[in-house]
């Protein structure tokens, strides 16, 4: 097994998948607590907020993975993995806040956007640097 494999990116990806499973389980617990049987997605506000918080995480998840891996492969694996960990903390803050009250989701949401923007920008810098080097022989 080569040492150039992206172990940190893989580890954070696996951890994030487990985190998504945990968030899905929270929806299940909320269903049981509020007696909302599948496939219903409406019920008491507490259940609806839990369900919607998870759905938002599901919607963002593919974007997060692409952005983190792009940053990790083309800019810095350590930076991308660290950003991935901060992203998971931000998502947990988002869900915890959303379950309590809709407006309490905002700090976690803003931190999520900041992480995604930063990793995207760094990934783009890495890609552009690589294109300049490979195709134009310009080294920065």
ZALUMDO-54871 format. One record per atom (N, C-alpha, C): x, y, z. Coordinates in steps of 0.1 Angstrom, whole numbers, plus 5000, padded with zeros to 4 digits. Atoms other than C-alpha are relative to their C-alpha. Last residue first. Layout:
XYZ...
***
This chain:
500249904990504052944909500449965014499950054986505452734881499850125010499949894991504352814846500049955014498750014994505052524822500350135008499449875004501852624802501450015006500249975014500052284801500750134995500150115009501152104832500050054985498850085000502252394854500049904989498949915004499452634846501349934999500249985014496852354848501250094994499650125008498252244881499950024985498550024999498152594896500549884992499549905009494552634883501650005000500350045014493552314899500750104991499150115003495252404933499849954985498649965001493652744933500949894996499949935013490252594925501450054998500050105011490652354954500250064986498650075000491652634977500149894990499049905004488552834967501449944999500249985014486252534971501150094994499550125006487652455005499950014985498550004999487152815016500649884993499449905008483652835002501549995001500150045014482652505017500650104991499150115003484052595051499949964985498649955000482352935051501049894997499749925012479052795040501450054999500050105011479052535068500450074987498750074999479952805093500249904989499049915005476953005081501449945001500249995014474652705085501150104994499550125007475952625119499950014985498650014998475352985131500749884993499249915008471952995113501550005003499250085010470252685127501050094994498750054993469052875158500949924991498949895001466553065136501349955007499549985014464452745130501150115000500849895006464152655167500750034986500549924989465452365189499150114994500950084992465852105162499350085011501250015008467452365139498949925008500849874999470052455165498749994993500349974986471252095170499150135002501150094996471152025133499550035014501249975008473152335124498949915004500549884994475752275152498650044993500550044987476151915140499450135007501350075003476552045104499449965013500949905005479252295116498649944997500449924988481052025135499050104997500950094992480951805104499650075013501350015006482352095083499049915008500749884996485152155108498650004994500450014986486151795103499250125005501150094999486051835066499549975014501249945004488152145068498849915000500449924989490751955087498750084997500550094989490651685060499650095012501350045004490951955032499449915011501049894999493852125049498649964997500149974986495751795055499050125002500850104994495151685019499750035015499450064989496352005004499149905007499449894992495652174971500849945012499349905008494851944942500650115008499150065011493851614958500850114993499050104995492551744991501049954990499049924992490752054977501249905005499349915010489051834951501150085007499050085007488251574978500750084989499050054992486651825001501149924993499249894996484651994974501249965009499349965012483351674959500950115004499050105003482451534994500850054988499050004991480751865005501149904996499149885002478751894974501250005009499250025013477451534977500950124997498950104999476551605014500849974987498749945001474651935010501149904999499949915012471251795001501450054999500050095011471551515028500350084987498750075000472451775054500149914988499149905004469351975044501449955000500149995015467251665046501050104995499350115007468551605081500050014985498649984997467551955093500849894993499549905009464151915076501550025002500050055013463451595095500650094990499050115000464451735128500149944986498749945000462452055121501249905000499749945013459451855111501350074999499650105010459651645142500350064987498750054996459751945165500549894991498949915004456952115146501449945003499749894991454651815152501250084995500450034986453851615122500250125008500649894993454751605085499549955014498949904997457151375067499450125007500349864997454851075066501250085003499149915006456350755050499750155003499649995014456750645077498949964991499750135007454850675110500550034985500149975015455050995130500549884993501050105006454450895167499750044985501249925004456251205181498949924993500449914989458951025201498750074996500550074989459150745175499450095011501250065004459550975146499349925011501049895000462051185165498749944995500349974986464150875172498850105001500750124995464050785135499550025014501349985006465051145125499149885005500749904992467951115150498650024995500550064989468950795132499250095009501250075005469350985100499349935012501149905002471651225118498749934995500449964987473750925131498850104999500850104995473950785096499450035014501350005007475151115083499149895005500749884995477851115110498650014994500650054988478850765099499250115007501150095003479250895064499449955013501249925004481251195077498849914996500549944988483650955095498750084997500650114992484150755064499350065012501250045008484851075043499249895008501049894997487151205071498749964992500450014986489150875070498950105003500850124998489250865032499549995014501249975007490551225030499049885002500749914992493151145057498650034993500650064988494250835039499250095008500749904992494750995005499349955013501450025000497250734991499450115009500649885007500750864986498549994999500149894990502150625012499350124994499249885001501550334989499750115010500849885000500050005000500950125000
***
